[in-house]
Amino acid sequence: MPDVPPRPSWKDWLPFIALAISILGFASWFGGSVSRDEDIARRTTILEQREDLRDRDRSEDKDKLNTIDVRTARIESKLEVLLAPKERNQ
Protein backbone atom coordinates (compact mmCIF):
# COMPACT_ATOMS: atom_id res chain seq x y z
CA MET A 1 0.00 0.00 0.00
CA PRO A 2 1.28 3.39 -0.88
CA ASP A 3 2.00 5.84 1.87
CA VAL A 4 -0.82 8.31 2.35
CA PRO A 5 0.40 11.79 3.22
CA PRO A 6 -0.87 13.00 6.55
CA ARG A 7 -3.86 15.26 6.49
CA PRO A 8 -2.85 18.92 7.07
CA SER A 9 -3.84 20.29 10.42
CA TRP A 10 -4.85 23.87 11.27
CA LYS A 11 -1.29 24.51 12.42
CA ASP A 12 -0.10 24.11 8.83
CA TRP A 13 -2.41 26.98 7.82
CA LEU A 14 -1.28 29.29 10.63
CA PRO A 15 1.23 31.34 8.54
CA PHE A 16 -1.45 31.99 5.90
CA ILE A 17 -4.01 32.93 8.55
CA ALA A 18 -1.51 35.30 10.19
CA LEU A 19 -0.72 36.87 6.80
CA ALA A 20 -4.42 37.34 6.04
CA ILE A 21 -5.04 38.94 9.44
CA SER A 22 -2.03 41.22 8.94
CA ILE A 23 -3.25 42.31 5.50
CA LEU A 24 -6.77 42.96 6.81
CA GLY A 25 -5.36 44.92 9.75
CA PHE A 26 -3.18 47.02 7.48
CA ALA A 27 -6.09 47.69 5.12
CA SER A 28 -8.28 48.68 8.05
CA TRP A 29 -5.60 50.95 9.51
CA PHE A 30 -4.82 52.54 6.13
CA GLY A 31 -8.49 53.13 5.42
CA GLY A 32 -8.90 54.73 8.84
CA SER A 33 -5.94 57.02 8.33
CA VAL A 34 -7.23 58.09 4.92
CA SER A 35 -10.65 58.92 6.30
CA ARG A 36 -9.03 60.74 9.23
CA ASP A 37 -6.89 62.78 6.82
CA GLU A 38 -9.96 63.63 4.75
CA ASP A 39 -11.79 64.69 7.91
CA ILE A 40 -8.89 66.91 8.99
CA ALA A 41 -8.73 68.47 5.51
CA ARG A 42 -12.48 69.12 5.58
CA ARG A 43 -12.29 70.74 9.02
CA THR A 44 -9.32 72.87 7.95
CA THR A 45 -11.21 74.07 4.89
CA ILE A 46 -14.22 75.01 7.02
CA LEU A 47 -12.04 76.93 9.47
CA GLU A 48 -10.29 78.78 6.64
CA GLN A 49 -13.65 79.74 5.14
CA ARG A 50 -14.84 81.02 8.51
CA GLU A 51 -11.65 83.07 8.91
CA ASP A 52 -12.12 84.54 5.42
CA LEU A 53 -15.67 85.54 6.33
CA ARG A 54 -14.46 87.13 9.57
CA ASP A 55 -11.76 89.05 7.70
CA ARG A 56 -14.30 90.27 5.17
CA ASP A 57 -16.66 91.34 7.96
CA ARG A 58 -13.81 93.15 9.72
CA SER A 59 -12.84 95.01 6.55
CA GLU A 60 -16.48 95.98 5.97
CA ASP A 61 -16.69 97.21 9.56
CA LYS A 62 -13.52 99.25 9.06
CA ASP A 63 -14.98 100.77 5.90
CA LYS A 64 -18.16 101.68 7.78
CA LEU A 65 -16.16 103.24 10.60
CA ASN A 66 -14.09 105.24 8.14
CA THR A 67 -17.26 106.49 6.48
CA ILE A 68 -18.66 107.50 9.87
CA ASP A 69 -15.39 109.26 10.74
CA VAL A 70 -15.47 111.22 7.48
CA ARG A 71 -19.08 112.25 8.04
CA THR A 72 -18.34 113.26 11.61
CA ALA A 73 -15.39 115.35 10.48
CA ARG A 74 -17.58 117.10 7.89
CA ILE A 75 -20.26 117.85 10.48
CA GLU A 76 -17.68 119.14 12.95
CA SER A 77 -16.12 121.41 10.33
CA LYS A 78 -19.54 122.78 9.37
CA LEU A 79 -20.35 123.42 13.02
CA GLU A 80 -17.04 125.22 13.49
CA VAL A 81 -17.77 127.41 10.50
CA LEU A 82 -21.30 128.16 11.70
CA LEU A 83 -20.30 128.81 15.30
CA ALA A 84 -17.23 130.89 14.52
CA PRO A 85 -19.11 134.09 13.44
CA LYS A 86 -21.42 133.91 16.46
CA GLU A 87 -18.48 133.65 18.83
CA ARG A 88 -16.84 136.67 17.18
CA ASN A 89 -19.93 138.80 17.73
CA GLN A 90 -20.04 138.05 21.44
Backbone hydrogen bonds, N-H to C=O, Kabsch-Sander energy under -0.5 kcal/mol:
donor,donor_aa,acceptor,acceptor_aa,energy
12,D,9,S,-1.1
13,W,9,S,-0.6
13,W,10,W,-0.6
14,L,11,K,-0.7
17,I,13,W,-2.4
18,A,14,L,-2.8
19,L,15,P,-2.2
20,A,16,F,-2.4
21,I,17,I,-2.5
22,S,18,A,-2.4
23,I,19,L,-2.6
24,L,20,A,-2.5
25,G,21,I,-2.6
26,F,22,S,-2.5
27,A,23,I,-2.6
28,S,24,L,-2.4
29,W,25,G,-2.7
30,F,26,F,-3.1
31,G,27,A,-2.5
32,G,28,S,-2.1
33,S,29,W,-2.3
34,V,30,F,-2.2
35,S,31,G,-2.2
36,R,32,G,-2.1
37,D,33,S,-2.4
38,E,34,V,-2.4
39,D,35,S,-2.2
40,I,36,R,-2.4
41,A,37,D,-2.4
42,R,38,E,-2.4
43,R,39,D,-2.5
44,T,40,I,-2.5
45,T,41,A,-2.3
46,I,42,R,-2.2
47,L,43,R,-2.5
48,E,44,T,-2.5
49,Q,45,T,-2.3
50,R,46,I,-2.3
51,E,47,L,-2.4
52,D,48,E,-2.3
53,L,49,Q,-2.2
54,R,50,R,-2.4
55,D,51,E,-2.6
56,R,52,D,-2.4
57,D,53,L,-2.6
58,R,54,R,-2.7
59,S,55,D,-2.5
60,E,56,R,-2.3
61,D,57,D,-2.5
62,K,58,R,-2.4
63,D,59,S,-2.3
64,K,60,E,-2.3
65,L,61,D,-2.6
66,N,62,K,-2.5
67,T,63,D,-2.3
68,I,64,K,-2.4
69,D,65,L,-2.6
70,V,66,N,-2.4
71,R,67,T,-2.4
72,T,68,I,-2.7
73,A,69,D,-2.4
74,R,70,V,-2.2
75,I,71,R,-2.5
76,E,72,T,-2.7
77,S,73,A,-2.4
78,K,74,R,-2.4
79,L,75,I,-2.6
80,E,76,E,-2.4
81,V,77,S,-2.1
82,L,78,K,-2.6
83,L,79,L,-2.8
84,A,80,E,-1.8
86,K,82,L,-0.6
87,E,83,L,-2.1
88,R,84,A,-1.6
89,N,85,P,-1.6
90,Q,86,K,-1.0
